[in-house]
């Protein structure tokens, strides 16, 4: 292909990627957005193949990677999506590091230097930035994967002087990057890379489980910038554009998530935030709290005689794979003339949009799914709220307890409803390790058991 044809094809692909982001902004257009993304990526890949003579090797790599990806996709459960996303981010970061090393080892092959010439100053800067962003993304994503999958503890890991250590490592990394810029050689390059790999670990380990949705979003942004760095190294405009779109959209999403969790955006970037060590358990203060428990039959009676019901889904719903059962129950309530809606917190589940995807999978009508800002004013006029598998996003301590680690975090105000039903396996704390005063209110009824089994029992009770 001619240079003009390549530029035109990349421009078309870039426009399709922008339309992808636009489409993904709404459930109604999400499928169309995904289609734009797939077509745009196909155009970008096919165009790139025309620029190389090693097509066979690339096709072999694509076939191998595609086969592995297809196998993983078939086996992965929806509850495992957060850790899968983190794992994918780590691969993008690793690719950035390996390509930077390859480009520095043989810049002539990449067309960024002539035989016998040193790398241009701009290329040295690109290699430095792409390498350290990729390295931080790689190890940071591995730690996030471990926390999300349960292979590592979700509790924050902190030590005295942690921020000063991170600052010192950051300064050292930049120092060796400057040394590499002034005198390109392997020694400062490898030391800089090693420090960045260590920094990626130290930035994520102090972050608690409650903040993992923000971590996933942040690493998404990092992976985008790492991909853009690869694009500069390869002199590939398409990769620069795609990486920049992912990086900027991830940064915007991180900012939105920070607002939803009352976190400082700068602290997120620097890895200086995280959930507390956990609030006191129910009996830690010496006072035995009491709660009211009921059965699925009780829940069916209360919801079947209500005028309005709001369902608050959480990670427990995903674990139990109860989304299809909850949709069946909602249809039965709707057929009885009861107004049913789903209240979605921005950080419900363990990654942005987790609950939306689950509900869409169960074909829940889009008009029933309402975001937090739109539905919070309606809880006070709602007869019954069914909290199923959620905890921290409905914890009133975020509004009433200045000493709570989540104080100031916007929540779904389920505690304002006339009656609250909470489906949980036990009275154990949520992912943030915090007890929830909502469970002990007079208006609240606890229903213990597997979420799917409880909902199925509610369905049977409604039928009779």
C-alpha positions in Angstrom: 0.0 0.0 0.0 1.1 3.6 -0.7 1.8 5.9 2.2 -1.4 7.9 1.4 -3.5 4.7 1.4 -2.0 3.6 4.8 -2.8 7.0 6.3 -6.3 6.9 5.0 -6.9 3.4 6.3 -5.5 4.4 9.7 -7.8 7.5 9.7 -10.9 5.4 9.1 -9.8 3.0 11.9 -9.2 5.9 14.2 -12.7 7.3 13.5 -14.2 3.9 14.2 -12.4 3.7 17.5 -13.8 7.1 18.5 -17.3 5.9 17.5 -16.6 2.8 19.6 -16.1 4.9 22.8 -19.2 6.9 21.9 -21.2 3.7 21.5 -20.0 2.2 24.7 -21.3 5.3 26.6 -24.8 3.8 26.6 -26.2 0.3 27.0 -28.5 1.0 24.1 -25.6 1.5 21.7 -23.0 -0.7 23.3 -23.3 -3.6 20.8 -23.0 -1.1 17.9 -19.9 0.4 19.6 -18.3 -3.0 20.0 -18.9 -3.7 16.3 -17.2 -0.4 15.3 -14.3 -1.4 17.5 -13.9 -4.8 15.9 -14.1 -3.4 12.3 -11.7 -0.6 13.2 -9.2 -3.1 14.7 -9.5 -5.4 11.7 -8.7 -2.5 9.3 -5.8 -1.4 11.5 -4.3 -5.0 11.7 -4.7 -5.7 7.9 -3.2 -2.3 7.1 -0.2 -2.9 9.4 0.4 -6.3 7.7 1.0 -4.6 4.4 3.9 -2.7 6.0 6.0 -5.7 6.8 7.6 -8.6 5.0 7.3 -10.9 8.1 3.6 -11.6 7.6 3.9 -15.4 8.2 5.5 -14.9 11.6 2.9 -12.4 12.6 0.0 -14.6 11.4 1.4 -17.5 13.5 1.6 -15.2 16.5 -1.9 -14.0 15.9 -3.2 -17.6 15.6 -1.4 -18.7 18.8 -2.6 -15.6 20.8 -6.1 -15.8 19.4 -6.4 -19.5 20.3 -5.3 -18.9 23.8 -7.7 -15.9 24.1 -10.6 -17.9 22.7 -9.9 -20.7 25.2 -9.7 -18.3 28.1 -12.9 -16.5 27.0 -14.9 -19.7 26.9 -13.7 -20.8 30.4 -13.9 -17.5 32.2 -16.9 -16.7 34.4 -18.5 -13.3 34.6 -17.4 -13.1 38.2 -13.8 -13.5 37.0 -14.0 -10.6 34.6 -12.2 -8.1 36.9 -9.1 -10.2 37.3 -9.1 -11.1 33.6 -9.1 -7.4 32.7 -6.2 -6.8 35.1 -4.3 -9.7 33.5 -4.9 -8.2 30.0 -3.6 -4.9 31.2 -0.4 -6.6 32.4 0.2 -8.0 29.0 0.0 -4.6 27.4 2.5 -3.3 29.8 4.9 -6.2 29.2 4.6 -5.7 25.5 5.6 -2.1 25.9 8.7 -3.1 27.9 9.8 -5.9 25.5 9.3 -3.7 22.4 11.3 -0.9 24.0 14.1 -3.3 24.8 14.0 -4.7 21.2 14.0 -1.3 19.7 17.0 -0.2 21.8 18.8 -3.4 20.9 18.3 -3.0 17.2 17.1 0.5 16.4 18.0 0.1 12.7 15.4 -2.7 12.3 12.8 -0.3 13.6 13.8 2.5 11.3 14.6 4.9 14.2 18.3 5.1 13.5 20.8 4.6 10.7 23.6 2.1 10.9 26.3 3.4 13.2 24.2 6.3 14.5 23.0 6.9 18.0 19.3 7.0 18.8 17.8 10.5 18.2 17.0 12.4 21.4 13.3 12.2 20.8 13.5 8.4 20.4 15.4 8.1 23.7 12.6 10.0 25.5 10.0 7.8 23.9 11.8 4.6 25.0 12.2 6.0 28.5 8.5 6.9 28.9 7.2 3.8 27.2 9.4 1.5 29.3 8.6 2.9 32.7 4.9 3.3 32.1 4.8 -0.3 30.7 6.8 -1.7 33.6 4.6 0.0 36.2 1.5 -1.3 34.3 2.9 -4.8 34.1 3.7 -5.4 37.8 0.9 -3.2 39.1 -1.7 -5.2 37.0 -0.2 -8.5 38.3 -0.8 -7.3 41.9 -4.3 -6.2 41.0 -5.0 -9.6 39.5 -3.8 -11.3 42.6 -6.0 -9.2 44.9 -9.1 -9.5 42.7 -8.7 -13.3 42.2 -8.1 -13.8 45.9 -4.6 -15.2 45.4 -3.3 -12.2 47.4 -5.0 -10.6 50.4 -7.3 -7.8 49.6 -6.2 -5.9 52.7 -3.9 -2.9 52.2 -0.2 -3.6 52.8 1.6 -0.6 54.3 4.9 0.0 56.0 6.4 3.1 57.7 7.8 5.6 55.3 6.1 4.0 52.3 5.4 7.2 50.5 9.0 8.4 50.9 10.3 5.1 49.6 8.0 5.4 46.5 9.2 9.0 46.1 12.8 8.0 46.3 12.3 5.2 43.8 10.5 7.6 41.4 13.3 10.1 41.6 15.9 7.3 41.1 13.9 6.0 38.1 13.9 9.4 36.5 17.6 9.9 37.3 18.6 6.7 35.5 16.2 7.7 32.7 18.1 11.0 32.3 21.4 9.0 32.4 20.1 6.8 29.6 19.1 9.9 27.6 22.5 11.5 28.0 24.5 8.3 27.4 22.4 5.5 25.9 23.6 2.2 27.3 22.1 -1.0 28.8 23.1 -0.3 32.4 20.9 2.8 33.1 18.2 1.4 30.9 17.9 -1.9 32.8 18.2 -0.3 36.2 15.5 2.2 35.3 13.3 -0.7 34.2 13.9 -2.7 37.3 13.0 0.3 39.5 9.8 0.8 37.5 8.8 -2.8 37.9 9.3 -2.5 41.7 7.4 0.8 41.8 4.4 -0.9 40.1 4.2 -3.4 43.0 4.6 -0.7 45.7 1.9 1.5 44.1 -0.7 -1.2 44.2 -0.1 -3.2 47.4 -1.2 -0.4 49.8 -4.6 -0.3 48.0 -7.4 -2.1 49.7 -10.1 -4.3 48.2 -12.8 -1.7 48.3 -10.8 0.5 45.9 -10.1 -2.2 43.3 -12.7 -0.8 40.8 -10.6 2.4 40.7 -7.4 0.4 40.4 -8.8 -1.4 37.3 -9.8 1.9 35.7 -6.4 3.4 36.5 -4.5 0.5 35.1 -6.7 0.7 32.0 -5.4 4.2 31.5 -1.8 3.2 32.1 -2.1 0.4 29.6 -3.4 2.9 27.0 -0.4 5.2 27.5 1.9 2.3 27.4 0.4 1.3 24.0 0.8 4.9 22.8 4.5 4.7 23.9 4.9 1.6 21.7 3.3 3.5 18.9 6.0 6.2 19.1 8.7 3.6 19.2 7.3 1.9 16.1 6.5 5.1 14.4 2.9 3.8 14.1 0.3 6.6 14.1 -2.6 4.1 14.5 -1.1 2.7 17.7 -0.5 6.2 19.1 -4.1 7.2 18.4 -5.6 4.0 19.8 -3.4 4.1 22.9 -4.2 7.7 23.5 -7.9 7.1 23.3 -7.6 4.2 25.8 -5.3 6.3 28.1 -7.5 9.4 28.1 -10.8 7.6 28.4 -9.4 5.5 31.2 -8.1 8.6 33.0 -11.6 10.3 32.7 -13.2 7.1 34.0 -10.7 7.0 36.9 -11.7 10.6 37.8 -15.4 9.7 37.7 -14.7 6.7 39.9 -12.7 8.8 42.3 -15.7 11.1 42.7 -17.9 8.2 43.3 -15.7 6.9 46.1 -14.6 10.3 47.5 -11.0 9.7 46.6 -8.4 12.3 45.6 -7.5 11.8 41.9 -3.8 12.7 42.6 -3.6 10.1 45.3 -4.9 7.5 43.0 -2.2 8.2 40.4 0.5 8.1 43.1 -0.9 4.9 44.7 -1.4 6.7 48.0 -5.0 5.8 48.6 -6.8 2.7 49.8 -9.4 1.4 52.2 -8.7 1.5 55.8 -7.7 -1.5 57.9 -11.4 -2.2 58.4 -13.9 -0.9 60.7 -14.9 -2.5 64.0 -16.9 -5.7 63.6 -20.4 -5.9 65.0 -19.3 -6.9 68.5 -15.9 -5.2 68.7 -17.3 -2.3 70.8 -18.7 -4.7 73.4 -22.3 -4.1 72.3 -24.1 -7.0 70.8 -26.1 -5.7 67.8 -29.4 -7.3 67.0 -30.9 -7.8 63.5 -34.2 -9.1 62.1 -34.1 -12.1 59.8 -36.8 -13.6 57.6 -37.4 -16.0 54.8 -37.9 -15.9 51.0 -41.7 -16.2 51.7 -41.5 -13.0 53.8 -39.7 -11.3 51.0 -42.2 -12.4 48.4 -45.1 -11.2 50.6 -43.5 -7.7 51.1 -42.6 -7.2 47.5 -45.8 -8.7 46.1 -47.8 -6.2 48.1 -45.6 -3.1 47.3 -46.2 -0.4 44.8 -42.6 0.1 44.0 -39.4 -2.0 44.4 -35.8 -1.0 43.9 -33.2 -3.8 43.5 -29.6 -3.0 44.4 -27.3 -5.7 42.9 -23.8 -6.3 44.1 -20.9 -8.7 43.7 -22.7 -11.4 45.6 -25.2 -11.5 42.8 -22.4 -12.1 40.3 -20.9 -14.8 42.5 -24.2 -16.7 42.7 -25.0 -16.0 39.0 -28.4 -14.9 40.1 -28.9 -12.3 37.3 -31.3 -14.4 35.3 -33.3 -15.4 38.3 -33.6 -11.8 39.5 -34.8 -10.8 36.0 -37.5 -13.5 36.1 -38.6 -12.3 39.6 -38.7 -8.7 38.3 -40.9 -9.7 35.4 -43.3 -11.3 37.8 -43.5 -8.2 40.0 -43.9 -6.0 36.9 -46.8 -8.2 35.7 -48.5 -7.5 39.0 -48.3 -3.8 38.3 -45.4 -3.1 40.6 -42.8 -0.6 39.5 -39.4 -2.3 39.5 -36.0 -0.6 38.9 -32.4 -1.5 39.5 -30.1 1.0 41.3 -26.5 0.9 40.1 -23.6 2.4 42.0 -20.6 3.5 39.9 -18.3 1.0 41.8 -20.8 -1.8 42.3 -19.0 -5.2 41.8 -15.2 -5.2 41.3 -14.8 -3.2 38.1 -16.6 -0.3 36.4 -19.8 -1.4 34.7 -19.7 -4.9 36.2 -23.3 -4.9 37.3 -24.5 -3.3 34.0 -22.9 -6.2 32.0 -24.4 -8.8 34.2 -27.9 -7.3 33.9 -27.5 -6.9 30.2 -26.5 -10.6 30.0 -29.8 -11.5 31.6 -31.7 -9.2 29.2 -32.9 -6.8 31.9 -34.7 -3.9 30.2 -32.4 -0.9 29.9 -35.0 1.5 31.1 -35.2 -0.3 34.4 -31.4 0.2 35.1 -30.9 3.5 36.8 -27.6 5.2 37.9 -27.1 6.3 41.5 -27.5 10.1 40.9 -30.8 9.6 39.1 -32.4 7.2 41.6 -31.2 8.4 45.0 -34.0 10.9 45.4 -36.6 8.1 44.9 -35.6 5.8 47.7 -37.6 7.8 50.3 -40.8 7.1 48.2 -40.0 3.4 47.6 -41.9 0.7 49.5 -39.2 -2.1 49.3 -35.5 -2.1 48.5 -34.0 -5.5 47.8 -30.2 -5.4 48.4 -28.7 -8.5 46.9 -25.1 -9.2 47.4 -24.1 -5.6 47.9 -22.6 -4.1 51.1 -20.3 -1.1 51.1 -22.3 0.8 48.4 -25.4 1.0 50.8 -23.5 1.6 54.0 -25.0 4.6 55.8 -21.7 5.1 57.7 -20.5 6.9 54.5 -22.8 9.7 55.5 -23.1 9.5 59.2 -19.8 8.4 60.7 -16.8 10.8 60.2 -14.5 8.1 61.6 -15.4 5.5 58.9 -12.8 4.8 56.2 -15.6 5.3 53.6 -17.0 8.6 55.1 -17.9 11.0 52.3 -18.2 8.3 49.6 -21.5 8.7 47.7 -23.8 5.7 48.4 -27.2 4.4 47.3 -29.5 5.7 50.0 -31.4 2.4 50.5 -31.7 3.2 54.2 -34.4 5.8 53.3 -36.8 3.3 51.9 -39.8 2.1 53.9 -38.6 -1.5 54.0 -35.1 -3.0 53.2 -34.5 -6.6 52.4 -30.9 -7.7 52.4 -29.8 -11.1 50.9 -26.5 -12.3 52.2 -24.8 -15.6 53.0 -24.0 -14.4 56.5 -23.4 -11.2 58.6 -19.8 -11.1 57.4 -18.4 -7.7 56.4 -18.1 -6.7 52.7 -15.0 -6.3 50.5 -14.0 -3.2 52.4 -14.0 -5.1 55.7 -16.6 -2.7 57.2 -19.7 -3.5 59.3 -22.9 -2.0 57.9 -25.5 -0.2 60.2 -28.1 -0.8 57.6 -28.3 -4.4 58.6 -29.4 -3.5 62.1 -32.1 -1.0 61.4 -35.7 -1.8 62.4 -36.8 -1.5 58.8 -34.3 -4.1 57.6 -34.9 -7.8 57.2 -31.9 -10.1 56.6 -32.4 -13.1 54.4 -29.5 -15.5 54.6 -28.5 -17.9 51.8 -27.1 -18.1 48.3 -28.5 -15.3 46.3 -29.7 -17.4 43.4 -31.4 -19.9 45.7 -33.1 -17.2 47.7 -34.4 -15.5 44.5 -35.7 -18.8 43.1 -37.5 -19.4 46.4 -39.0 -15.9 46.1 -40.2 -16.7 42.6 -41.9 -19.9 43.9 -43.6 -18.0 46.7 -44.8 -15.3 44.2 -46.3 -18.0 41.9 -48.4 -19.3 44.8 
